[in-house]
Amino acid sequence: MASVLQAASAASSIFSALGAGSGEGGAASTTSSEEVQNRFLKLLVTQLQNQDPLNPLDNAAVTTQVSQISTVTGIEKLNTTLEALLGSYQDAQAMQGAALMGRNVLTAGSRLSLAAGQAVAGVQLAEAADQVRLTIVDGAGTVVQSQNLGAREAGSFTFSWDGRNDAGLPVAPGNYSFQVNALRGADKVAAEPLQLGTVSALVRTAKGFELEVSGAGRVRFDQVQQIL
């Protein structure tokens, strides 16, 4: 005589078959939780109808199996709710991304693009600093200009460069890079350089929407430190 555990094993096989099922032409088909529950209950009723009267199924085991199918149903409903929330979140991301088209943003990076005697970038400080030292270098690694940006609060801020070197002479336009060192007393403060870029496209990926930013490539929404 089969036991209720065998019924559970058969039910598990049904779950696996249902989860792996797919329609013709590559279109996946999913069995609803109601259908899974109905099949499970039919299987269990058949077990009860054909049980040995001298060796009946254990009530506790039957109750456990019924509880398990209820849990499976609850999980499927929860997944459906989460998928709906994810869809709403992605729609909101798309709207936010559309609003950023053509806007300048600050993202992680040390590139400093000089054009028409003007360059803008930023710094992200982990905590307040007494002094923030900026060093601008050219493509060969030669220091072009160094300046003290003064005391700054924790968070992000922007700075501008007029395209002149330490001697006050204008340098050629193009791409430079910069380094930041911050101190609070004698202690070093974590300082992350932020480069300026323009949002040119909104790209859908497997993980959601990403922004195409000039000079930085694709970046996630949470990697944007400032919108200018």
N, C-alpha and C positions, 0 to 999 in steps of 0.2 A: 504493500500500500504506500503510495507516495505521501510524503509529509508536507506540511505547510511550507517548509523551507524549500522543498522542490518547487512549490507554486511560486515562491518568491524568486527562485532562480529562473523559472520560465518567464516571469514578469520582467525580470532584468533583461532577458534576451529580447523581449518585445521592445523595451525602452531602447536598447542598442540598435535594433533593426529600424525603429522609427527615427532615431537620431541620424542614422546613416543613409536614410532613404533619399532619393533624388528623382526628379521627373525627367522625361525625355528631353534631349536637346540641351542638357546642362542646367536646366531650371530646377533648383532645389525645391523639394516639397517637405513641409513640416507638419507633423501630426499634432493636433491640438491636445491640450491637457485633458479635455473632456473625453476625447477618443481613447487616450491612454488609460484613463481611469475606468472607462467602460470595459475595455478589454481585460484589465486587471481584475475587475469585479466579476466578470464572466468566468474567468479562470478560477477565481477563488470559490465561486458558487459551485462550479463543476467539481472542485476538490471536496467541498462539503457534501454534495449529493452522493459522491462515490466513496466516501470514507468508510472505514471498517467500523461498524457499531461497537465492536469489542475493543477497538483501539482508536477512539475519536481524536480529532485534531485538538491540540492544546489551545484553550481560549486566549491565553496570554500571547501566544505566537500569532494567532489570527489578529488580535488587536494591534500588535506591533506592525504587522504587514499593512493593515489599513492606515495606520498612522504614517507609514513611510510613503504610501501613495499620495496621501494628503500633503506631505511635505514636498513631494515632487511637483504637485500642482501649484502649491504656493510659490515655489522657486520660479516656475515658469511665468507666473503672473508678475512676480517681482522683476524678472528679466524684461518682460514686455514694458513695464513702467520705466525701467532704466533706459531702454532703447528710445522710448518717447522723449525722455528728458535729454538724452544725448542729441537727438535730432533737433530739439529746440535750442540747445546750446550751440550746435553747429550753425543753425540759422542766424543766431545772434552774432556769432563770429563773422559770418559772411557780411552782415550789415555793418559791423564795426570796420571790417577790412575795406569795404567799399568807401566808407567815410574817410579812410586814410590815403586813398589814392592821390598821388601827387604831393603828399605832405612830407616834410622833413622829419626824420626821427633819429634818436640816438640809440645805438646798439653797441654791444661789446666789440671793441676793436681799437687799434691805435693809429689808423690811417688818418692823415690830415691833408685834405685837398685844398691847395691854394689857387684861387682864381680871382683876377681883377683886384689883387692886393688884399684879399680877405679870405680867412679860413676860420671855421667854427667847429668846435668839438666839445667834449664834456668829460666829467670825472664822476665816478660813483664812490663815495666814501662810506666805509662800514661804520664809522663813528666820527664825532667831531674832531677836527685837527687844528692845532695852533698855527701850522704853516703847511702850505702845499707848494711843492717845487715842480715846475714844468720844464722839461727839456725837449726841444724840437731838433730832430736830426734829419739829414737828407738821405737819399738812396744809398750813398756810400758809407753811411754810419757816422758822418761828420756832424758835430754839434753845430746847429745854425743859430739857435737862440736859447737862452735859459732865463726864466723869470719866476718870481715868487708870486703866487696867486693869493697869498695872505691866509688868514684864518677862515675856516669854512665849517658849516654845520654838517652833521651826518646826512647822507642822501646824495642826490645827483645835482650837478650844476653845470652850466656851460661857460666856456671862455672863448675869446676870439683872438686871432693873431693877424697883425697887419702886414705880414709878409716881409718883415725886415729882420736882418740878423742882429747880432749883439753890437755891431758897429753902427747900426742905424741905417744900413744900406738895403735897398730892396733886393730880394732874391727872385730867381726865375719861378714862374708859376708851375704847378705840377703837384705830384703826390709826395708828401713827406710823412713822417711818423713822429710820435711823441711818447715820452715816458713821464710818469708821475710818481713822486715820492712825497708822502705825507707823514708828519710827526705830531704827536701830542706829548709835549714835554720832551723826554728822551725816548719815548716809546714810538715805534713805527705803527702807523695806521694803514690798514688794508685799503688800497686805492686802485680802482679798476678804470682803465681808459675807455672812453666811449666815443665812437666815431659817428660822424653825420652821414646820413644817406637818405635818398628819396624813394618812397614807396612807388613802385611802377606796376605791380601786379598782385593779384590775390590768387593763390594756388591751392587747390584742394588736394590733400594727401590722404593716405590711409589713416593717419592719426589726427586728421582735422585740417583746418585751413592754415596756411602759412603765408607770410608776406615776402614778396620779392623786393629786396632793398639794394639800391646801387652801392657797389663796393663791399657789400656784406653777403650777398646771395640770399638764400631763403632763411628767414628767421621766424620763430614762433611769436605769438602775441605777447607771451610773458617775458620775452627777451627784449622787448622795447622798453627802454628806461625813461624816455621823454618824447613827447610829440611837440615839435616846434612850429 
